[in-house]
Amino acid sequence: MVHIDKIDDLREAIATHAAALAAGDSATTEKFVLPQALETHRQAAAEIARIAKPVKVETLALAKVGFQYISKIRFSGGNETAMRRVLYRWRKEADGKWVIVSVEDTTGKRSSWSDIPDLAAAVAQARAENGNA
């Protein structure tokens, strides 16, 4: 069993990435991001860039899910309304490098699942559309 406190290299990668985001250093931040996550990473970075400097970085959570880790970071300025809350999914590559697999800006959501449609409503709609109501 891997304990979450035995991943100092991941914590260092998260801190380096977050500090570079807060500073607007896209060259450094994008070195951590896999191509399939680049678009959503750039969208989140653009929103973070709108926060007045200096940007405060706050680690809210770090959790292991299977062989990947989810980090939740809050970026804020002097005004608490100028804030972004972002989830990053990290994975360790065979060469030992930590990379970002996906990015989700959860700023306007109650949870990261808030935009998943209600299953019962989706099933009812599918049945109505295909005549199996």
C-alpha positions as CSV (number, residue, x, y, z in Angstrom):
1,M,0.0,0.0,0.0
2,V,1.3,3.4,-1.0
3,H,0.9,6.1,1.6
4,I,0.0,9.6,0.5
5,D,2.9,11.1,2.5
6,K,5.5,9.2,0.5
7,I,5.1,11.2,-2.6
8,D,7.3,14.2,-2.0
9,D,8.2,14.4,-5.7
10,L,4.5,14.8,-6.6
11,R,4.1,17.5,-4.0
12,E,7.1,19.3,-5.5
13,A,5.7,19.0,-9.0
14,I,2.3,20.3,-7.9
15,A,3.9,23.3,-6.1
16,T,6.2,24.1,-9.0
17,H,3.2,23.9,-11.5
18,A,0.9,26.0,-9.2
19,A,3.6,28.7,-8.6
20,A,4.3,28.9,-12.4
21,L,0.6,29.3,-13.0
22,A,0.3,32.0,-10.4
23,A,3.2,33.8,-12.1
24,G,1.8,33.4,-15.6
25,D,4.7,31.2,-16.8
26,S,3.0,29.1,-19.4
27,A,6.2,27.6,-20.7
28,T,6.9,26.0,-17.3
29,T,3.3,24.9,-16.6
30,E,2.8,23.3,-20.0
31,K,5.8,21.0,-19.5
32,F,3.7,19.1,-17.0
33,V,0.6,18.7,-19.2
34,L,-0.1,15.8,-21.6
35,P,-1.4,16.8,-25.0
36,Q,-5.0,15.6,-24.4
37,A,-5.3,17.9,-21.4
38,L,-3.6,21.0,-23.0
39,E,-6.8,22.8,-24.1
40,T,-8.6,22.6,-20.8
41,H,-5.3,23.5,-19.0
42,R,-5.0,26.6,-21.2
43,Q,-8.6,27.6,-20.5
44,A,-8.0,27.3,-16.7
45,A,-4.7,29.1,-17.0
46,A,-6.4,32.0,-18.9
47,E,-8.9,32.4,-16.1
48,I,-6.2,32.3,-13.4
49,A,-4.2,35.0,-15.4
50,R,-7.2,37.3,-14.9
51,I,-6.7,37.3,-11.1
52,A,-5.0,40.5,-9.9
53,K,-1.4,39.9,-8.8
54,P,0.0,38.7,-6.5
55,V,-1.9,35.4,-6.8
56,K,-2.2,33.4,-3.7
57,V,-2.0,29.6,-4.2
58,E,-3.7,27.3,-1.7
59,T,-3.6,23.5,-1.8
60,L,-7.1,22.3,-0.8
61,A,-6.8,18.6,-1.3
62,L,-4.7,15.7,-2.6
63,A,-6.2,12.3,-3.0
64,K,-5.1,9.0,-4.6
65,V,-7.6,7.4,-7.0
66,G,-6.2,4.2,-8.4
67,F,-2.7,4.9,-9.7
68,Q,-3.4,8.6,-10.2
69,Y,-3.7,11.5,-7.9
70,I,-6.2,14.4,-7.8
71,S,-4.9,17.8,-6.6
72,K,-7.4,20.6,-5.8
73,I,-5.8,24.1,-5.9
74,R,-7.4,27.5,-5.2
75,F,-5.9,30.5,-6.9
76,S,-7.0,33.9,-5.5
77,G,-6.1,37.5,-5.4
78,G,-6.6,40.2,-2.8
79,N,-10.3,40.1,-3.6
80,E,-11.9,36.8,-2.6
81,T,-14.4,37.0,-5.4
82,A,-11.4,36.9,-7.9
83,M,-10.8,33.2,-7.4
84,R,-10.4,29.9,-9.4
85,R,-10.7,26.4,-7.9
86,V,-9.1,23.8,-10.2
87,L,-8.8,20.0,-10.1
88,Y,-5.7,18.4,-11.7
89,R,-5.3,14.7,-12.3
90,W,-1.7,13.6,-12.1
91,R,0.0,10.4,-13.1
92,K,3.6,9.2,-12.8
93,E,5.1,8.1,-16.1
94,A,7.5,5.2,-16.6
95,D,10.5,7.6,-16.6
96,G,9.4,8.9,-13.1
97,K,8.0,12.3,-14.3
98,W,4.7,13.4,-12.9
99,V,2.3,14.7,-15.6
100,I,-1.2,16.2,-15.7
101,V,-3.7,14.0,-17.4
102,S,-6.8,16.2,-17.0
103,V,-7.8,19.6,-15.7
104,E,-11.2,20.7,-14.5
105,D,-12.1,24.2,-13.3
106,T,-14.7,23.7,-10.6
107,T,-15.0,27.3,-9.6
108,G,-18.7,27.7,-10.4
109,K,-19.7,24.2,-9.3
110,R,-20.9,22.7,-6.0
111,S,-18.9,19.6,-6.9
112,S,-16.9,18.3,-9.8
113,W,-20.0,16.1,-10.6
114,S,-22.4,19.1,-10.8
115,D,-22.5,19.1,-14.6
116,I,-23.2,15.4,-15.0
117,P,-26.9,15.1,-16.1
118,D,-29.3,13.3,-13.8
119,L,-29.3,9.7,-14.8
120,A,-33.0,9.2,-14.5
121,A,-33.7,12.2,-16.7
122,A,-31.2,11.0,-19.3
123,V,-32.7,7.5,-19.4
124,A,-36.2,9.0,-19.8
125,Q,-35.1,11.3,-22.6
126,A,-33.3,8.5,-24.4
127,R,-36.4,6.3,-24.2
128,A,-38.7,9.1,-25.4
129,E,-36.4,9.7,-28.4
130,N,-36.2,6.1,-29.5
131,G,-39.8,5.2,-28.9
132,N,-39.3,3.0,-25.9
133,A,-41.2,5.2,-23.4
